[in-house]
Amino acid sequence: MLKNILFRVDSSFDIGIGHVIRDLVLASQYPNHNVIFATQELAGNINRKIIKTGYKTETLKSNNIEDLDRLIKKLLIDIVIIDHYEIDYKYEKQLKTHNPLLTIMVLDDTYDKHYCDILLNHNVYAEKSKYEGLVPNTCELRCGINYTLLRDEFLNTRSNEKVTSSNKFRVFVAMGGTDSKNINISLLNELESSNIDIEVVTTGANENLSQLKEYIKNFKNIHLNIDYNNIVSIITDCDIAIITPSVMANEIIFLNIPFISIMVTDNQKYMYEFLKGLRLPCLKKEDITSIGKEVRLLCNKDIYNRYNDIITNLISQRVT
């Protein structure tokens, strides 16, 4: 039976683009249903990507529950999928009260309290037990590595397909599509004296893009990739990655490439702590001056292989 499914998600300079990216992956799992996205027109949004992917969009003027409730009733929505840090338990419960037959699915990263029918925490660190007392007893929990949302390009690329084409050590750098903390330049400044090639990936939603372009033009070993369609082809041509412990960490893990993660926002702390617990290299943004040392460590074959083994063991836990 065809259902009307509404994704409630935003993207912006401050929010970033990761929520929309993963929701597009989740939306692709409903090919026989009517999928619609409800978003605000915030500065730095990537709503055009949703439209380009082929989904209908509805623009909300605010994040008020009244606006969303009206849209749900207007479109006869059966399932609303909420991926938004500013929509909480109280909001969700009120939405359910107004629409008793509505199925509410929530994406959560931070073990928050939710009023929903289905909760998805697709991150590799997620544990069902952590939600005890935080969701209704009837809530279906989908947690951990078997629910990790991966773009097709990552799913279709096996780790043994990685072939580095350069004699130089190559490093992939991605500090988020918007890099709201402007970490890229600080990071590159620490790496510029190293004998490495650097591939920086970002998007047109990066409000520091002009500054980044100006910095990079002085270095022949740093290459800037903006809104690149096949990011996997860049990653698999690199030896290591430097990323944030975010949605990107889930994807990099499945490519089985050793990486260094740098936590830049508080909502990344659970992934950061999980990776640190595995004894993988993790830094906080205030420790970025240590990045050169961490890269040099990964140039050591024994250390590189040890990190690779840790990631391989983690991937093996996924049921295919």
C-alpha positions in Angstrom: 0.0 0.0 0.0 1.4 3.4 -1.0 2.2 5.6 1.9 2.8 9.3 2.1 6.2 9.8 3.9 7.4 13.2 5.1 11.0 14.0 6.0 11.4 16.9 8.4 15.0 18.1 8.0 17.0 21.3 7.6 20.4 22.2 6.4 22.4 25.5 6.8 25.8 27.0 7.5 25.2 26.3 11.2 23.4 22.9 11.0 25.5 21.5 8.2 24.4 19.2 5.4 24.9 15.7 7.0 21.2 15.4 8.0 20.0 15.9 4.5 22.6 13.6 3.0 21.7 10.7 5.2 18.0 11.3 4.8 18.4 11.1 1.0 19.9 7.6 1.6 17.0 6.6 3.9 14.5 8.0 1.4 15.9 5.8 -1.3 14.7 2.8 0.8 11.1 3.8 0.1 11.0 3.5 -3.8 7.3 2.5 -3.9 6.0 5.3 -1.7 5.3 9.0 -2.0 8.3 10.8 -0.4 8.2 14.5 0.4 10.8 16.7 2.2 9.7 19.6 4.5 12.5 22.1 5.0 13.2 25.7 5.8 15.0 28.1 3.5 17.9 28.7 5.8 21.2 30.4 4.8 23.6 27.8 3.4 20.9 25.1 2.8 21.2 22.4 0.2 17.5 22.1 -0.6 18.4 22.2 -4.3 20.1 18.7 -3.8 16.8 17.3 -2.6 15.0 18.6 -5.6 17.8 17.4 -8.0 17.5 13.9 -6.5 13.9 13.9 -7.6 11.9 14.4 -4.4 9.1 16.9 -3.8 9.8 19.6 -1.3 7.6 21.8 0.9 9.0 25.0 2.4 8.2 25.7 6.1 8.4 29.3 7.3 9.4 28.2 10.8 10.1 25.2 13.0 6.8 25.7 14.9 4.7 22.6 15.4 1.7 24.4 14.0 3.3 24.7 10.6 4.4 21.1 10.5 1.0 19.9 11.8 -0.8 21.8 9.1 1.4 20.3 6.4 0.9 16.7 7.7 -2.9 17.2 7.6 -2.8 18.8 4.1 -0.6 16.1 2.6 -2.4 13.2 4.4 1.0 12.0 5.8 1.2 8.5 7.1 4.8 8.6 8.4 6.8 11.6 9.4 10.6 11.1 9.7 12.2 13.7 11.9 15.9 14.4 11.7 16.3 17.7 13.6 18.1 18.6 16.9 15.5 21.3 17.6 12.5 18.9 17.6 12.3 17.3 21.0 10.2 14.9 23.1 7.6 17.5 23.9 7.2 18.6 20.3 6.9 14.9 19.1 4.3 14.1 21.8 2.2 17.1 20.8 2.5 16.1 17.2 1.3 12.6 18.0 -1.6 13.9 20.1 -2.8 16.0 17.1 -2.3 13.0 14.7 -3.0 9.7 16.6 -2.7 7.6 13.5 0.6 9.2 12.4 3.8 7.0 12.6 6.6 9.1 14.0 10.2 8.0 13.2 13.1 9.9 14.7 16.8 9.9 13.8 18.9 10.4 16.9 22.6 10.7 17.4 22.9 11.8 21.0 20.8 9.5 23.2 18.1 12.1 23.8 14.6 11.4 25.0 12.0 11.0 22.2 8.3 10.3 21.8 8.2 8.1 18.7 7.1 4.8 17.2 10.5 4.1 15.6 13.9 5.4 16.6 16.9 5.1 14.2 20.4 5.7 15.4 22.4 4.5 12.4 25.8 5.3 13.8 28.3 2.5 14.3 28.5 3.3 18.1 24.7 3.2 18.8 23.4 0.8 21.4 19.8 -0.1 22.1 20.4 -0.3 25.8 21.2 3.4 26.0 17.6 4.3 25.1 16.0 2.5 28.1 13.6 5.0 29.7 14.2 7.5 26.9 11.5 6.2 24.5 8.1 4.6 24.8 8.1 0.9 25.6 6.4 0.2 22.3 9.1 2.1 20.3 11.0 0.0 17.7 14.7 0.6 18.1 17.0 0.4 15.1 20.5 1.0 16.4 24.1 0.4 15.3 26.2 -0.8 12.4 23.5 -3.0 10.8 21.4 0.2 10.2 24.1 2.5 9.1 23.0 4.6 6.2 25.5 4.5 3.4 25.4 6.2 0.0 25.5 3.8 -3.0 29.0 4.9 -3.9 30.2 3.7 -0.5 28.2 0.5 -0.6 29.5 -0.4 -4.0 33.1 0.2 -3.3 35.0 -2.6 -1.6 38.1 -1.8 0.5 40.4 -4.0 -1.6 39.6 -1.7 -4.6 41.8 1.0 -3.0 44.8 1.7 -5.2 47.0 4.8 -4.5 48.2 6.2 -7.8 50.9 8.6 -6.3 54.3 7.8 -4.8 53.6 10.6 -2.3 51.6 10.0 0.8 48.1 11.3 0.1 45.6 12.6 2.6 41.9 13.2 2.3 40.5 16.1 4.3 36.8 16.7 5.0 35.8 19.0 7.8 32.1 19.0 6.9 30.2 20.4 4.0 29.8 23.8 5.6 32.9 23.8 7.9 31.1 26.3 10.1 34.0 26.4 12.6 36.5 27.2 9.7 38.7 24.3 10.7 40.1 23.6 7.2 42.6 26.4 7.1 43.9 25.8 10.6 44.3 22.1 9.7 46.1 22.8 6.4 48.4 25.3 8.1 49.6 22.4 10.4 50.1 20.1 7.4 51.6 22.5 4.8 55.2 21.6 5.7 54.6 17.9 5.3 55.7 15.9 2.3 52.2 14.9 1.3 49.5 15.6 -1.2 46.2 16.8 0.2 42.7 16.5 -1.2 40.3 18.8 0.5 36.6 18.2 0.0 33.9 20.8 0.7 30.7 22.2 -0.8 29.3 25.5 -2.1 27.5 25.8 1.2 30.8 26.5 3.0 30.6 30.2 4.0 34.4 30.3 4.3 34.9 29.0 0.8 36.5 32.2 -0.7 39.0 32.3 2.2 39.8 28.6 1.7 40.3 29.1 -2.1 42.6 32.1 -1.4 44.7 30.0 1.0 45.0 26.9 -1.2 46.1 28.7 -4.4 49.6 29.2 -2.8 50.2 25.4 -2.5 50.7 23.0 -5.4 50.3 20.0 -3.1 46.8 21.0 -1.9 43.8 20.3 -4.2 40.3 21.7 -3.6 37.2 19.7 -4.6 33.9 21.5 -4.4 30.5 19.7 -4.6 32.3 16.7 -6.1 29.8 14.0 -7.2 31.9 10.9 -6.7 33.7 11.5 -3.4 34.6 7.8 -3.1 37.0 8.1 -6.1 38.9 10.8 -4.2 39.0 8.9 -0.9 40.1 5.6 -2.4 43.0 7.4 -4.1 44.3 8.5 -0.7 46.2 6.7 2.0 44.4 8.2 5.0 41.6 10.5 5.8 41.2 13.4 8.2 37.5 13.9 9.0 35.0 14.9 11.7 33.5 12.1 13.9 30.2 12.5 12.1 28.2 10.9 9.3 31.4 10.9 7.3 33.0 8.6 9.9 30.4 5.9 9.3 31.2 6.0 5.6 35.0 6.1 5.9 34.9 3.1 8.1 33.2 1.0 5.4 35.9 1.9 3.0 38.4 0.4 5.4 40.8 3.3 5.2 42.7 4.5 8.4 41.6 7.9 9.5 42.1 10.6 12.1 38.9 12.3 13.5 38.7 15.8 14.8 35.7 16.7 17.0 34.5 20.2 16.2 31.0 20.2 17.7 29.5 18.7 20.9 27.0 16.5 19.0 30.0 14.5 17.7 31.1 13.4 21.2 29.5 10.0 21.1 31.3 9.0 17.8 34.5 10.6 19.2 34.3 8.6 22.4 33.6 5.4 20.5 36.5 5.8 18.2 38.8 6.8 21.0 37.7 3.6 22.9 38.8 1.6 19.9 42.2 3.4 20.2 41.9 5.1 16.8 43.5 8.5 16.5 41.1 11.2 17.7 41.6 14.9 18.4 39.5 17.8 19.6 39.6 21.1 17.6 41.8 22.7 20.3 44.4 20.0 19.8 44.7 20.5 16.1 48.4 21.4 16.4 49.0 17.6 16.9 47.6 16.7 13.5 51.1 16.6 11.9 52.3 14.2 14.5 49.3 11.9 14.0 49.8 11.9 10.2 53.4 11.0 10.6 52.5 8.1 12.9 50.2 6.7 10.2 53.0 6.8 7.7 54.5 4.0 9.8 53.4 0.7 8.2 53.0 -1.2 11.4 50.7 1.5 13.0 48.8 1.9 9.7 48.2 -1.8 9.6 47.1 -1.9 13.2 44.5 0.8 12.6 43.4 -1.0 9.5 42.9 -4.2 11.5 40.7 -2.4 14.0 38.5 -1.0 11.3 38.3 -4.4 9.5 37.1 -6.0 12.8 34.5 -3.4 13.2 33.1 -3.8 9.7 32.9 -7.6 10.3 30.2 -7.0 12.8 27.7 -5.8 10.1 25.3 -8.5 8.9 25.1 -8.5 5.1 
